[in-house]
Amino acid sequence: MSTAAPGHRRRRLLARPGRTLAEVLTLLIALVVAFPLYWMVLSAVKHPGEIQSSAPRPWTTAPTWDNFRRVLQVEGLGGYLLNSVVVALAVVVLSLFLSFLAAVALTRFRFRGRTVLAVMLLVAQMVPVEALTIPLFFLMRSVGGVVPQLGLNHLGSLVLVHLAFSLPFAIWMLRGFVAAVPRELEEAATLDGASRFRFTWQVLFPLVAPGLVAMSVLSFIHAWNDFLFARTFIISATENQTLPMAILVFFSPEGNDWGAIMAGSTLLTIPVLVFFVLVQRHLVSGLAGAVKG
């Protein structure tokens, strides 16, 4: 007992420098990642002279709220906000529902081509979004000729395109959660008289809920912050434009209103931060479970 205790203390002393170094590196990385966000908020409360100064300072002595006032006075801002909410929520709900069913099918059922399909889901994540934008534009134009609500200048085109990019990653991640549920649990439920449908939604669905929460955050961020697809597929229907498009009014050939641009970006970031804080605990456990699975 007396010899084990000093050895244990020595191991703790030897491990302490490594742990301290890891904490310092983590703090430095966090500061580097958070600095652009800090500079965006700081620029949002600066006067135009301070923003365009040749010697910028990481603080301001006279904050102003005029930049936010100009953003809130943009014509049609409420409609832009509503469109962003509709697109983001539709993408989150549909991606969770479809990815869960697809993950269950890939994990619990055996069929020809299952492995090839799983690999193709992973390969789909390797294609750059920019390389597919122009082909998707022509595809959405063709789809609009059959189903106008899913064509260009409609919110349905944004929902459809975001689903195409979010589903492969969501399905691949959820496979680990579904596979981690023991098959003995399904067999026990079957012996108790539960159908496959009842087991899927009353037993399996709650067990993979952390993974679903993690995927919902990623899908929400991707759809909420989107500018490329909104700019490409919503061409002339200004009533269907999303919130990031509202910031375009502050870009002009005469000069950009960087204070309003930073204020608009700050307001655009707030819903993402709020959503992240609300589901932070489930997000961490969900990503950890995905890695483990």
C-alpha angles and dihedrals in degrees: 000000000000093000095047095053096058090046090052091050091050091053090051091050091049092048094047097076091050092049092048091050091050091050092049092049091048091051092049092050090049091052092049091049094046096045096081089051090050092048091049093053091043092052089049091064097040128099117248091253092057094047094052095040117129088226105046118195126211090233141040130222096198112039117194134199096202091102092059091045092057091049093050090050094059110126113252095011092139091055091049090052093049092050091051091050092049094049095044095047093045091051092047095048096043095043092050093047096045097039092051093052092045092049090051091050093049093047106035101034130061117215138147114280095019094129092045090051092050091050092048089055088058093045090052089065091059096063113095115242092226091058091058099043097089095044089048090051092058090042092054090047090055092045090052089061089061102030109020093192090063096045134088119311091025129103089231090072091057092048092049095049094046090050090053091057100037100045100066093053093042093050092048093050095045092052088075093054094047092046090052091063107093116244087222087070091057091047091051091050090050091052089052089056100260116147122226090255092053093046091050096053103029101038111015097039096057091046093057093041094111090058091048090053091051091050092047091057093050093046092048093050092048094050097039096050096041116130104151098062093039090053093046103043102032099064110152106358100094091176089067098049119120131231099270088059090062090070090064091078089072093060114085138153089247092059142305122261096227094176092058091041091055091044091051091048090051092052089047091054097050097077091050091051092047092049091047093050092049094054099028096115093049091044093056093047091045095053091044090052091049091054091046092047 
